[in-house]
Amino acid sequence: MPAPETPATTALWRSAILAQIAEHPDRPLKLRALARQVGIPNQDYTTFRGFVRQLLGDGTLVLGSGRTLRLPGAGGQLVGTFHATRQGFGFVACAGRPDLYVREEHVGGALEGDTVIARLHKVGGRAARPRGEIVRIVQRAPLRWVGQLELTSHGGVVRPQGRSPLPPVRVDDPTVGGARPGDLVVVEPRLDTLHTRSVRGVILARLGDPADARAQIRGAIYRHALPEEFPPAVRRAAEETAARFQPNAVDGREDLRASLTVTIDPPDARDFDDAVSIEALADGTVRLGVHIADVAHFVPEGGPVDLEARRRGTSVYFPGYAVMMLPEALSAGICSLRPGEPRYAKSVFITYDREARIVATRCLDSLICSAARLTYEQVNAALQGAADGIPRAVRALLKRAESLAQRIQRRRLRAGMIALRVPEVAVRLDERGHVVDAGPAETSFAHTIVEMFMVEANEVVSRALTSAGLPHLRRIHPPPAAEAAESLAVLAPLLGDRVPRVLDRAGTAKLLDAVRGRPEESLVHYVLLRALSQASYSPNEEGHFALASDDYCHFTSPIRRYPDLTVHRLLEDIIRAGDKRRAGRRRQSGDDLAALGREASAAERRAQQAQREAVERLLLELMKSKLGAVLDGVVTGVMSFGVFVQVRPYLAEGVIRVADFGADEWRYDRAKGVFIGRRSGRTIHIGQAIRVQVAAADEVRQELLLQPVGDIGSRVAGQAVRPGRPKVVRRQRRQGRRGRR
């Protein structure tokens, strides 16, 4: 882990220290042992010791018995990231455990994105969610808010966007960067005014018209502090490397340019880092070739491009735009497997029998030349008999790929693989960058072909590294926690006794079988996905629950994921050494890999949050053009203040507040996740189909407001909705206590 020379790396050290101590409260460590656990090099130990002394001095850490380092206060504490809501309450997200619910009176002044120490509260009941209170803010999130600029009689005001309750910021110079009223801008509030009646700040950047998708995307980039521009030294190093590349130099590699290989990607793909080939052998077996761009050859470890790639951790893809991990000279140039251009690759050959069981594997350095750049839509059309200009040899390859992928999928499903189908949102922009449409992304079997082949290659490489005795970053996915099945209780009104009481492989498979092909299938998959643990990177041999794999890593996307690049370097040692026993020149300690895994996992979560936020804002912009429209929807969540509804076909999510349910006395049963109308006997629960009218699109609150069309809810069997002690929510005025504040 790098020394804390900048605020970013200081935050990295702080997060690693707090996470290590919070995750292992039963194993307190002294200073030297803590340094090993978080991956501090020997040459940085003196700096690390001084940094820990600062944490002791400001009360972030305390000394326990035997001079061990602990969090302040009693046991039951954890460290996480705070996420606020406009209703006043919030959640603390902690790695490896469910989010911690924090009531408004226990927020302790924390703001969205702050790193906090929270104390767990004991709560009873089978369906009770974990609760706690924030006892200390250990690090403020970057105070860069994104909002719309307004001009008032008192000057400029920026109203921050978002679901967290951020106050308006008064700015002295509202014209910075050419900003105009109505523009999206980045504002930095002054820390000393945050808890006053008039928050003041300065505009840092003008983002542009909120209707412009690029402005909304740049807002997400700023909010999540994504590194967008590459430093000049990094760009220069990448361009010099690209200029030296001689495409036809074999350089000791196996020359596979005559082998028929193709890439399969979305139509808007910006880089091509994987290609496939398939050969039917005389003995009835089939040999799959997975060819991955040899990024490690062009990115020396410890060089400027490598250090910047590690800092970024991953590429971040938005509609029509991307923040890449590697400079364009590499990501879209010499590392991209463009058709008709010779490229260096790491190739994994896997031979299968008729039942798609692996009978032989081989890994090698290669020189390939992709014959075709195919899209998922083209592949799907070719498999259905529409040639569409695709050469006969390529069509034959695709048919072999389809057959093999089907057999691999059947084998993996029998082994316990969990296949969830949760539709992703595809946002369509016009030439001006405005949102014109949205809906479910294309999900033909072409996606499954690529997925199955990449999963198989990842598994083969991880097993090869394990066999060679090389510790490496694995992609781990722990089994669900014992209480995870409790979160499925909200499905009881929809599924009755088909909801599993234990979320193991058998229970999960039974649930998926029960809803296969039914209207509620995608919603059940969505709820199940939220109940499962989040996958992460770690050197620990914990396996991958969803893939039913005991030995798994990420290898197939080194252009866009830093963990894949580290795996390529280790595989290089095996390939070059020939004898696996001689491999290990790059052997890393478990502590170093654990620290790298935490970095990569945090970067992945940051990217996911930024992507999700950008898509939500673009969908809200689209729904502004649908005001008054009546649409079909489905209830996706039930909270005390109302229900969330996903509207079709756009997949935007809006809210119907209790006040708009209709003239009744509505009882909220949190344990069962339902509303019950006392007079009408109607219930509202997750999975219900509902007609809604688009009432408003609140850009500041980032909220889509919906109204039910006709009666809301339905009458169901009494046993499915019999409440215990439900909360009574009477129809009331919208402006509550927080609204008047």
Secondary structure as UniProt FT lines:
FT   HELIX           7..23
FT   TURN            25..26
FT   HELIX           31..37
FT   TURN            38..39
FT   HELIX           42..44
FT   HELIX           45..57
FT   TURN            58..59
FT   STRAND          62..63
FT   HELIX           65..67
FT   STRAND          69..70
FT   STRAND          77..84
FT   TURN            86..87
FT   STRAND          90..93
FT   TURN            95..96
FT   STRAND          100..102
FT   HELIX           104..106
FT   TURN            108..109
FT   TURN            112..113
FT   STRAND          115..121
FT   TURN            126..127
FT   STRAND          131..139
FT   STRAND          145..152
FT   TURN            153..154
FT   STRAND          155..160
FT   STRAND          169..171
FT   TURN            174..175
FT   HELIX           176..178
FT   TURN            181..182
FT   STRAND          184..189
FT   HELIX           191..193
FT   TURN            194..195
FT   STRAND          199..208
FT   TURN            210..211
FT   HELIX           213..223
FT   TURN            224..225
FT   HELIX           232..244
FT   TURN            247..248
FT   TURN            251..252
FT   STRAND          254..255
FT   TURN            257..258
FT   STRAND          262..265
FT   TURN            267..268
FT   STRAND          274..280
FT   TURN            282..283
FT   STRAND          286..293
FT   HELIX           295..298
FT   TURN            301..302
FT   HELIX           304..312
FT   STRAND          316..318
FT   TURN            319..320
FT   STRAND          321..323
FT   HELIX           328..329
FT   HELIX           330..334
FT   TURN            339..340
FT   STRAND          342..352
FT   TURN            354..355
FT   STRAND          358..369
FT   STRAND          372..375
FT   HELIX           376..383
FT   TURN            384..385
FT   TURN            388..389
FT   HELIX           392..414
FT   TURN            415..416
FT   STRAND          425..429
FT   TURN            431..432
FT   STRAND          435..440
FT   HELIX           445..467
FT   TURN            468..469
FT   STRAND          474..477
FT   TURN            482..483
FT   HELIX           484..491
FT   HELIX           492..495
FT   HELIX           496..498
FT   HELIX           505..515
FT   TURN            516..517
FT   TURN            519..520
FT   HELIX           521..531
FT   STRAND          536..538
FT   TURN            545..548
FT   TURN            558..560
FT   HELIX           562..577
FT   HELIX           580..582
FT   TURN            585..586
FT   HELIX           590..623
FT   HELIX           624..626
FT   TURN            627..628
FT   STRAND          630..639
FT   TURN            640..641
FT   STRAND          642..647
FT   TURN            648..651
FT   STRAND          652..657
FT   HELIX           658..660
FT   STRAND          665..669
FT   TURN            670..673
FT   STRAND          674..677
FT   TURN            678..680
FT   STRAND          683..685
FT   TURN            686..687
FT   STRAND          689..698
FT   TURN            699..702
FT   STRAND          703..708
FT   HELIX           718..721
FT   STRAND          727..730
FT   HELIX           737..740
//
